[in-house]
């Protein structure tokens, strides 16, 4: 089918055969399809949608548009596992989860991304570590996955190249919010890593990527269904993002928080609870635990023994970072020169937070990008963010702003104040894990 005929068929609402989708996606990767045709195709899909069979075919074709990693030649002693999050504020699950799973016998070749909009990016967080190489050659990447059990890097040119081109066009043609295109983009990259199982963390709430609970549920269900039909058993969790997941947001601040969890300086909180829930599913899907209780026991042992922290340290050193990051984080991670506590206008109970606004405050401080390719300030952000249901007053701030100068700090403080709703009546904290959807490979 000629590209223009495929576009015409989708424009007119017809279902595309798998072989036509595969040929079109191959043409994207090989640059035989122009940006104009790409934009027309994306808009046709945005307007008319895709059937489940078409979405599966698009996902598989995206996965197969470049190299699909194989691990059999390395004789790995455990399963190859990964997770993906739809993103949020203070969501540093990957930094803790990857080493934690590695310490339990899994192998995690995690291909992550940069911040997008108000959401933080795992790669940006890792780049706050001096020397950390997010783009190693494949030999180094594979060696680290075998020896340390985990390597968190960025997408290489060989993995799902069709997705890179298609996403760039979607970003400038108002077609990002298409469910089939979102699913194929997420899964195309993840499944190209040769996974034995995948766990998805789909956010709901004011800081979530999807606008409503219903839309998040549809995304979670579709991802689980499509991935399983593409041959990878998948679990999708719906988790709360009506407030930042960690009590901080900002690249170096979140690395500090990950280290605190891994080393035992912090042993509770919403971040740890969500990370544990995702980790349990990964161990169950990978056959590393026979029950939820067995998975919890194994995870607790890996954390309390220091084994998870040791895997994190090996990953950092193996990718060029300092060998003593865990012991001397304050020495290696950047720190903002200006720190200002933000107090509510009156004492009371924190009843609501506009989490997206907090994320944008970090972006405006310089901790995210207002345009593609922009350099970011890894030191800035928010710490000590109050949780919903907590009392705030002149001794207990809404947050502490970390900024490069007082003017930036004042602007961010206004953002934080505007994002918070203070009341006098206690509230019940929101549910953290809303739903879990499991699908076996078919």
N, C-alpha and C positions, 0 to 999 in steps of 0.2 A: 504494500500500500504506500503510495507516494505521501510524503509528509503533509502536503496540502489536503489530500483526500482524507487522511486520518483526522486532521483538524476539522475538516468539514463534517465528518461523521460525528465527532464529539460535539461540535457546535449544534448539530441537529438532534442531539440527544440519543444517538445510537450507541450501543455497547461495542467496545473495541475488542477484537480477538487478542489473546495473549501474545501471539507471534508478531502482530502489528505493533503492540506496545513495546515488545523487546527490541524490534528493529528501530523504532523511533528513539528509544533511550540510548541504544548503541550509537545512533547518529548524533545524539547530544554529546556523548563522551568523546566521539571522534571529530566533533566540530563540523559535521556535515549539515547540521541543522542550524539555521541562523537565529539570532536573538528575536527577530520579528516573529518567526514561526514558533519559537519557544513561548513568547508572550501570548500569542494567539491560543496556543494549546493550553497554557495555564489558565487563561480566562475562560476558555470553553469548559475546562474541568471545574473551575470555581463556580460557574453558573449552572452547570448541569450535573455535577457530581460524578461519582463512579460507583459501579456495583462492587460488591465484595470481591468478586472474581477479578475485576479490573484492578482494584487496589492491591490485591495479592500479586498480580502480574507486574504492576508498576514497581512494587517493592522488590520483587525478585530481580527484575531487570536493572533497577538502581544498584542493588547489591552486586550484581554480576557485571556492572559497567566497568569495573576495574579489578584489582586483585582481591581475591577472597583468601584470607589467611588460613593456612593449614598448620596444625600443631602436632600431627602424628609423628613427624620425623624427630621431634624433640623428646618423645617418650615421657610426656608429663605425667607425674604420679597422681594428679587430681584433675577434676573437671575444669573447663574454661567457662568462666561466668562473668556477667557484667550487669550493670544497672544503668538506667537513664532517668533523669528527672526533667520535668517540663520547666523547671526553674522557679526562682523566687528570690526572696530577700533573706540574707543570713542562712542560705542553704549550702552548707559545706559538707553535706553527707558523704560525697565521693572521697574527700580527703581522709576521712576516718574509715569508711566502709571498705575501700580497696585493700588497705593493709590488714584490716580485721579479718576479711575473708581469706586473705593469703595466709594468715596465721592459723587458720582453721583447715588448711589443705587445699584451698581453691587457687586458681590462677586467673588473674584479672587483667586482661589487656584493654584498658579503658581509654577509648578515644573520646576526648571531651572538647568543649567549645569555649568561646569567649563570651563575655557579657553581651546581652541583647536587650535593648531598651532598659527597663528598670531592674532587670534580673542580673545577678552576678554571674561571672563565668569562671569555671574551674581553672582554665589555663591562666587567666589573669591572676588568680590567687596564687597559683604555683610560681608564676613569674616574679612574685614579690620575694621569692627565695633566691638569693644571689647565686648565679651560675646554673640554675635549673634549666635544662634543655628540653623544651616541649616538642622539639622536632628532631629526635635522634634518627640515625639511619636504622633500617629495618633489622639488621643483625643485632644491634645494641638493644633495640626494643624487645626482640624475641628472647635474647639472652637474659634480660632482666625479668621478663615474665616467667621464665623457667627458674632462675636462681633466687629472686626475691619474692616471686609469686604475684607481683603487681608492678605495673608501669602505667602511669597516667600521662598521656601525650595528646597532641593535637592531630587533626585529620591530615594524613599524608596525601600527596598528589595521586597516589595509586589507589586509594580507597574511595570507592563510590564517586568517581570524578563527574559523572552525570549530575549528581546532586548539587555539586558546587555551582555549575552553570545554571541549572534550573532555579536554585534558590536565589541566586543573584538577580535573575530576571523577575522572579516573584516579588522580591523586595521592592522593586521599582515599578511594578504594574498592579499594585493593590490586590494581589492574589495570595498573600501569605496565609490568610485564614481559611484555606480550603482543607477540609479534613483528609481527603485522600492524599493530597500533596504533603501535608504535615506528616502523616503516617509513613508514607514512602520515604520521606527525607530522614526521619528519625531512624526507622528500621533499616533503610538501605545501608547506612554507615555502621550501625551496630552489628547487623548480621554479617557484614563483610569481615568481621573480626573472627569468624569461625567459632561461634559460641555454642556451648552445650545447653545453656539456659540463660534467660534474661529476666530481670525484674524491673518493672517500670514504676516510677513514683510520680503520679499525676496530681498536681496541686489544685486545691479549691480555695476560694476566698479572695479577699481584696488585693492580694499580691500575686494571684495566679495568672498564668498566661491566657487560659480560657476564661471567658467573661462570666459564665454561670456554672452552677453545680451540674446542671443537666449537660452542658457542653463538655465539661470535664469528664463526666461519666461516659459519654459517648466516645470521647477520645480514648479513654482507658480501655473500654470494651473493644473498640475497633483495633487498637494496637495489639491487645492480647490475641484476638481472633486472627488477625493477619499474620502476626509472627508465628503463631502455632501452625497455620496453614502453609507457611514458608519453611516449616521444618524445625522451628526452635520453640521448645516449651517456654511459656511466658506467664508471669504473674504481674498484675497491675494493681497497685495500691492507690487509693484516693486519700491524700493527706492534707492537713489544714495549712493554709497560707493566709489566714486572716490576721496574722502577726508574724514578724520575722521568726524563722525557725530557731536561730541562735540569738543570744542577747547582744549580737554585734552584726555589723554589715560593713564591708570594706575589705580589701584584699589581704593585706598583712594582718589585720585584726582577726580575720577568719582563720588564717593559718595559726595564729596564736591560740585560738579557740580549739582547733583540731589537736594541737599539741597538748593542751590542757586535758582534753578527753583521753587521748592515747596514753598519757603518762600518769593519769590518776589524779591530777589536780582538780578535775571536775568529774563527778560521778553521777550526775543527775541532770534532768532538763529535757526539754522537748526535742532538741537535736539528737540526744542520745537515744531517746525512745523511738524516734522515727528510724534512725540508723539501725537500731537493733531489729526493728520490725522488717526492714528490707533485708538485713543480713540473714535473719531466720529463713525467709523465703528463698534466698539464694542457696543456703545450705540444704534445704529440703529439695529444691529443684535439682541441685547438683548431686544428690545422693550422698552428701556428707553428713547427714543426720536423718534418723528414721522418724523423729517426732519433733514437735515444737519444743517440748521440754528438753530433749537431747540437744537440740540446736542451741537453746538458751544456755545450757550448761557448758557446751563447748565454747560459745562466744564469751561467756563470763570468765572462763579459764584463760582464754587467749588475751583478754584485756588485762586482767589482774596480774598475770604473770609477766607482763611487759612484752609478750611476743608480738602483739599488734604494733606497738611502738617501734620495736626493732625492725619490723618489715617496712614501716614508713621511713625509718632512718636509712635502710639499705636502698630503698627506691630513690630517695633524695640524693644520696651520695652517688648512686649508680647513674644518675642523670646529670651529674656535674655540680650538685649543690654541696654545701658544707657537711662534713662528716659529724660535726658536733651541734647540729641545729637543735636537737631536742634539749641539750644541756645549756645552750647559749642562744636561745631564740632572740632575746632582747638585743644581743650583740649583732645578729645577722639581719633581722627583719627591720625594715624602715619604720620610723616613728614620726608622726606629724609634730611640728613645732608648737602648734596652738591647740589647746584642749579647753573646751568650754562646756560646763554643765548646763542643760536646758531644763528649767523648772516650769511646771504648769502655772497658769495664771492664778489658780487657787488650789488648795488641797482637796483631794477626793480620790475616787476610784477610777482607774483607767478602764473605760467601758468599750471603747472602739478605737481602732487604728486604721488609717488609710495606708496599708503596707506598700502599695505602689508608690505613694508620695514619699515614703521613707527611702525607697530604692532610688527614686529620682533625686533626692537630696544628696545621696552618695555620688550619683553621676555628676551632679552640678559641682560638687566639691572637687571633682577631677578623678574620682574613683571608677568612672565608666566613660563611655564614648558618646559624644553628641554627633559624631560623624565617623564613617568607616576609616580605619587606619590611624585614628587619633591616639597619641600616646596618653597613658594614664598615670596617675599618681597612686602608687600602691599603698602609701602610708595613711591616706585620708579615710574617713568613714564615721560610723557611729558605734559606740560601745555602751555597755550598761543599759541597754534598751529595756524599759519597764515592760512587764508582761501584762496581758489583759487580766483584769481582776485585782491587780496590785494597787496598793495605795501610793499615791505620789504627793509629795509636799516639799517644803524647803530643804529637807534632809534627803529626800529620795527623788532624784530627777527623772524626767522622762527618758533622757539619754545624755550621753556625753559626746559632743561633736569633736572630731579630730580633723583639723583643717591646716592649710598651709599659711593662712594669715587671719587676723581678726575679722576682716570684712567678709571673707568666705564663711567663717564660723557664724557670723550674725545671720547671713542669708539662710544657712542650713538650719539654724535654730528656729527661724520663722517657719520653715517647712515642717519641722518636727512639731511645733506648737499647733500649726494648722491641721496636722494629720491626726491629732489626738482629741478624743471626746472624754471629758471628765464628768463624773456624776457622783451622787451620794449613796447610791444603793449598790450593794455587792452583786456581782454577776457570776454565773457559772462559766468557767473557762471553756472555750470551744472544744469539741471532740477532735482529737488529734488524728486518729486513723478512722476514716469514714467507712471504707468498703474495700474488699479484696476480691479480685477477679482472677481465677486460675484457668489456664488452658494448656492442655498437653499437645505435643506435636502431632500433626495428622499427615 
